[in-house]
Amino acid sequence: MFAFWRDALRYVPRDPPEEDFVVLRDPHGTNVNVSISKVPEPRVGKNRLHLDLYTDDRRAEVERLLKLGAGLHQRIPEEEEDFIVLEDPEGNLFCVVEKAESSPNE
């Protein structure tokens, strides 16, 4: 999990990783930290927290994440969805979202 999320987010460890815990941080210091804890039981049911990873090239980003160890979550997408649901190596769901061309508030 440490290696997957480190590479997926392009983050670095805040401190040396412990055997069952690590805090990953944005090397630029502009985004939130992500803490990863090793637990003995598998994920059951829905995530309590869900990450959306935004990108300008969803197809390339999904391919990159699949090569890192993500899996494609089996579901039937709805028309006009701008996201793809993936699973990290432990089955936690997250989305890869195509960035909108422009926002009315930009």
C-alpha positions in Angstrom: 0.0 0.0 0.0 2.8 2.4 0.9 4.5 1.9 -2.5 1.3 2.0 -4.5 0.0 5.3 -2.9 3.4 6.9 -2.9 3.7 6.3 -6.6 0.0 6.9 -7.5 0.0 10.3 -5.7 3.6 11.1 -6.5 4.0 11.8 -2.8 7.0 11.2 -0.5 7.1 9.9 3.1 7.0 12.6 5.7 9.1 10.4 8.0 10.8 7.1 7.5 8.0 4.5 7.1 7.2 2.2 10.0 6.3 -1.5 9.5 2.6 -0.7 9.7 2.2 3.0 9.3 3.4 5.9 7.0 2.4 9.4 6.4 2.7 10.5 2.7 3.0 14.2 1.9 2.9 16.3 -1.2 6.5 17.2 -2.0 5.4 20.7 -3.0 3.5 21.1 0.2 0.2 22.3 -1.5 -2.0 19.2 -0.9 -3.2 17.2 2.1 -1.1 14.4 3.7 -2.3 10.8 3.4 -1.8 8.4 6.3 -1.7 4.7 5.6 -2.1 2.1 8.3 -1.7 -1.7 7.9 -4.7 -3.6 9.3 -5.2 -7.4 9.6 -8.7 -7.6 8.1 -9.7 -6.9 4.5 -12.0 -4.1 3.5 -15.7 -5.0 3.9 -18.5 -2.8 2.4 -18.1 0.7 1.3 -15.1 3.0 1.9 -15.5 5.5 4.6 -13.3 7.9 2.7 -13.1 8.1 -1.1 -10.3 9.8 -3.1 -10.9 11.4 -6.5 -7.7 11.8 -8.5 -8.1 14.5 -11.2 -6.2 14.4 -14.5 -6.0 16.0 -17.9 -5.6 12.6 -19.5 -7.8 10.0 -17.8 -6.9 7.1 -20.1 -3.1 7.5 -19.6 -3.6 8.0 -15.8 -5.7 4.9 -15.5 -3.1 2.9 -17.5 -0.4 4.2 -15.2 -2.3 3.3 -12.1 -3.1 -0.2 -13.4 0.6 -0.8 -14.0 1.3 0.3 -10.4 -1.1 -2.4 -9.1 -4.6 -0.9 -9.1 -7.5 -2.9 -10.4 -10.5 -1.9 -12.4 -13.6 -1.9 -10.2 -16.4 -4.0 -11.9 -19.4 -1.9 -12.4 -21.7 -0.7 -15.2 -20.8 3.0 -15.9 -23.5 5.5 -16.7 -23.5 7.5 -19.9 -21.5 10.7 -19.8 -19.5 9.8 -16.7 -16.2 11.7 -16.4 -14.7 9.2 -14.0 -13.4 5.6 -13.8 -13.6 3.6 -10.5 -10.4 1.7 -9.6 -9.4 -0.4 -6.6 -6.1 0.0 -4.8 -4.2 -3.3 -4.0 -6.2 -3.8 -0.9 -9.6 -3.2 -2.6 -10.2 0.4 -1.5 -12.2 2.3 -4.2 -11.0 5.5 -5.7 -11.9 7.4 -8.9 -9.8 8.9 -11.7 -11.7 12.0 -12.9 -11.2 13.9 -16.2 -10.7 17.5 -15.4 -13.3 19.9 -16.9 -12.1 22.1 -19.7 -12.9 25.2 -17.8 -14.9 26.1 -14.7 -17.4 29.0 -14.6 -15.5 30.3 -11.5 -12.1 30.3 -13.0 
